[in-house]
Amino acid sequence: MTDDRRRFLAATTALGIGTLGLSPRQVRGEDKPRDDKKDQEEEVGATEDLMREHGVLNRILLIYEEGLRRLRAKEEVTPDVFHKPATLVRKFVEDYHEKLEEKFIFPEFEKAKKLVDLVKVLREQHEAGRKVTEVILRNAVADQFRKEEARKELVRSCEAFLRMYRPHEAREDTVLFPALHKLVPAKRLKELGEQFEKEEDRLFGEEGFEKTVDQVAAIEKQLGIYDLAQFTAK
């Protein structure tokens, strides 16, 4: 008889029939039930949360690019092609994601006097982006979209947004967020992650990120750009 088996029999004798049918590992408490959803949520840290939201923004930028391509090719384009993604930018990127950065991330660098020039530019680009989104939303409605000048203004705004946000998010992902790990203790980062989760739930309900991804995917499917394989280099 093995040592594990002896300990198991001794445990069942001491504890009574309530432990019968359990393995030795379960008796020792090593096979506790896992809450996979909770474990997964705990693994998403503050910076990882922000970076996956950048993934949402990148997919929105792709939608803008597809809308611009269709306009240049003189294909049929409805204003929704621009209005729907711009609405997601307003609600998810500007009123949520960027507010988190401005309230919780940027101040950490400003207080420590680290990367202050970069943070200053990032703040300015947030403000500029909101103005650009306002122009897109204003022109991406039926009565305006019919006007040639309004469409031209929309095109210029989308191009400006694309040109600004690709380097903007890339600089945050490769410079700002890695530096945050050196600047802020792990405990504080964990607290920030929890605050982000609460704010996400408050604004979008449970699984707000997943719901937003689904909305982006729906637009991609409508435009025929959801299938990732079509972007594979030939």
MIZAPA-158059 format. One record per residue (C-alpha): residue number from 0; x negated, y, z negated. Coordinates in steps of 0.02 Angstrom, whole numbers, plus 50000, padded with zeros to 5 digits. Example, Ala and Ser with C-alpha at 12.3 -4.5 7.8 and 13.67 -1.06 7.14 Angstrom:
> num|u|v|w
> 0|49385|49775|49610
> 1|49316|49947|49643
This chain:
> num|u|v|w
> 0|50000|50000|50000
> 1|49931|50171|50048
> 2|49908|50315|49926
> 3|50041|50417|50018
> 4|50164|50272|50001
> 5|50128|50253|49814
> 6|50153|50439|49784
> 7|50313|50433|49885
> 8|50386|50289|49784
> 9|50336|50373|49622
> 10|50421|50534|49678
> 11|50583|50447|49725
> 12|50586|50357|49559
> 13|50559|50517|49462
> 14|50681|50622|49562
> 15|50817|50494|49590
> 16|50913|50445|49744
> 17|50920|50626|49807
> 18|50750|50601|49888
> 19|50787|50431|49965
> 20|50770|50435|50154
> 21|50641|50575|50150
> 22|50466|50551|50215
> 23|50314|50575|50101
> 24|50278|50738|50194
> 25|50454|50800|50156
> 26|50437|50753|49973
> 27|50276|50853|49963
> 28|50365|51000|50043
> 29|50261|50998|50202
> 30|50406|50975|50322
> 31|50513|51125|50277
> 32|50644|51172|50408
> 33|50582|51310|50522
> 34|50680|51462|50573
> 35|50606|51479|50747
> 36|50697|51642|50784
> 37|50633|51721|50624
> 38|50457|51657|50656
> 39|50460|51729|50831
> 40|50521|51899|50770
> 41|50386|51905|50636
> 42|50253|51876|50768
> 43|50298|52034|50863
> 44|50192|52174|50791
> 45|50212|52362|50812
> 46|50092|52381|50958
> 47|50151|52222|51043
> 48|50328|52288|51029
> 49|50279|52450|51115
> 50|50180|52360|51250
> 51|50321|52243|51297
> 52|50433|52397|51311
> 53|50304|52463|51434
> 54|50343|52305|51532
> 55|50524|52361|51543
> 56|50468|52532|51603
> 57|50357|52452|51736
> 58|50505|52354|51803
> 59|50606|52515|51811
> 60|50465|52597|51908
> 61|50475|52453|52032
> 62|50660|52489|52053
> 63|50622|52672|52089
> 64|50493|52618|52218
> 65|50617|52505|52305
> 66|50745|52646|52312
> 67|50615|52764|52387
> 68|50563|52632|52514
> 69|50743|52612|52572
> 70|50767|52799|52589
> 71|50609|52815|52694
> 72|50662|52667|52801
> 73|50832|52750|52822
> 74|50919|52598|52750
> 75|51085|52612|52660
> 76|51056|52675|52483
> 77|51186|52719|52352
> 78|51151|52845|52213
> 79|51168|52704|52085
> 80|51000|52637|52144
> 81|50924|52787|52055
> 82|51056|52832|51927
> 83|51060|52662|51840
> 84|50872|52650|51809
> 85|50863|52835|51762
> 86|50998|52804|51632
> 87|50895|52662|51559
> 88|50743|52775|51557
> 89|50841|52906|51462
> 90|50916|52786|51334
> 91|50780|52656|51309
> 92|50617|52741|51355
> 93|50641|52924|51310
> 94|50768|52919|51169
> 95|50698|52763|51087
> 96|50523|52705|51140
> 97|50445|52877|51154
> 98|50528|52938|50995
> 99|50445|52794|50901
> 100|50277|52845|50971
> 101|50304|53028|50928
> 102|50368|52994|50753
> 103|50257|52851|50697
> 104|50107|52824|50813
> 105|50045|52995|50868
> 106|50045|53069|50692
> 107|49924|52933|50633
> 108|49795|52996|50757
> 109|49831|53179|50724
> 110|49811|53157|50536
> 111|49647|53063|50561
> 112|49590|53186|50695
> 113|49560|53042|50815
> 114|49599|53046|51002
> 115|49691|53209|50975
> 116|49663|53269|51153
> 117|49737|53109|51222
> 118|49886|53119|51105
> 119|49916|53300|51157
> 120|49925|53250|51340
> 121|50038|53102|51300
> 122|50159|53215|51207
> 123|50159|53339|51351
> 124|50195|53199|51475
> 125|50342|53139|51371
> 126|50417|53313|51384
> 127|50380|53323|51570
> 128|50457|53152|51597
> 129|50620|53203|51515
> 130|50634|53352|51631
> 131|50601|53242|51782
> 132|50731|53115|51726
> 133|50858|53255|51707
> 134|50829|53303|51890
> 135|50849|53122|51946
> 136|51011|53101|51848
> 137|51079|53265|51915
> 138|51047|53219|52097
> 139|51089|53034|52088
> 140|51277|53061|52091
> 141|51390|53047|52243
> 142|51423|53231|52281
> 143|51241|53283|52260
> 144|51166|53130|52343
> 145|51254|53172|52506
> 146|51155|53334|52517
> 147|50988|53321|52605
> 148|50901|53446|52491
> 149|50962|53355|52335
> 150|50896|53190|52401
> 151|50728|53271|52438
> 152|50721|53339|52261
> 153|50764|53167|52193
> 154|50625|53088|52298
> 155|50497|53215|52235
> 156|50552|53184|52056
> 157|50540|52994|52070
> 158|50369|53008|52150
> 159|50311|53124|52010
> 160|50380|53007|51878
> 161|50291|52858|51956
> 162|50126|52950|51973
> 163|50130|53008|51791
> 164|50193|52854|51700
> 165|50082|52720|51777
> 166|49923|52799|51706
> 167|50017|52859|51551
> 168|50068|52686|51492
> 169|49903|52609|51549
> 170|49805|52733|51441
> 171|49914|52694|51291
> 172|49894|52507|51315
> 173|49705|52510|51341
> 174|49650|52654|51230
> 175|49779|52716|51105
> 176|49855|52554|51042
> 177|49690|52460|51022
> 178|49623|52609|50924
> 179|49776|52604|50812
> 180|49723|52434|50745
> 181|49558|52510|50689
> 182|49642|52663|50615
> 183|49791|52589|50523
> 184|49787|52445|50396
> 185|49873|52284|50442
> 186|50003|52310|50306
> 187|50051|52479|50380
> 188|50064|52404|50555
> 189|50181|52272|50487
> 190|50288|52407|50407
> 191|50294|52502|50571
> 192|50350|52345|50661
> 193|50492|52325|50538
> 194|50543|52507|50560
> 195|50543|52486|50749
> 196|50655|52334|50733
> 197|50779|52427|50624
> 198|50786|52573|50744
> 199|50810|52456|50892
> 200|50955|52369|50802
> 201|51032|52536|50756
> 202|51030|52603|50933
> 203|51062|52446|51036
> 204|51130|52314|50918
> 205|51054|52144|50888
> 206|50929|52088|51021
> 207|50926|52262|51097
> 208|50765|52229|51191
> 209|50834|52071|51270
> 210|50994|52161|51320
> 211|50893|52299|51404
> 212|50788|52171|51499
> 213|50950|52091|51559
> 214|51012|52260|51623
> 215|50850|52288|51718
> 216|50859|52113|51791
> 217|51038|52145|51850
> 218|50980|52297|51949
> 219|50834|52198|52021
> 220|50952|52061|52077
> 221|51068|52189|52156
> 222|50921|52257|52256
> 223|50851|52085|52299
> 224|50686|52114|52208
> 225|50713|51998|52059
> 226|50623|51846|52132
> 227|50442|51866|52076
> 228|50378|51751|52213
> 229|50414|51880|52349
> 230|50273|51988|52281
> 231|50141|51853|52300
> 232|49999|51910|52414
> 233|49994|51819|52580
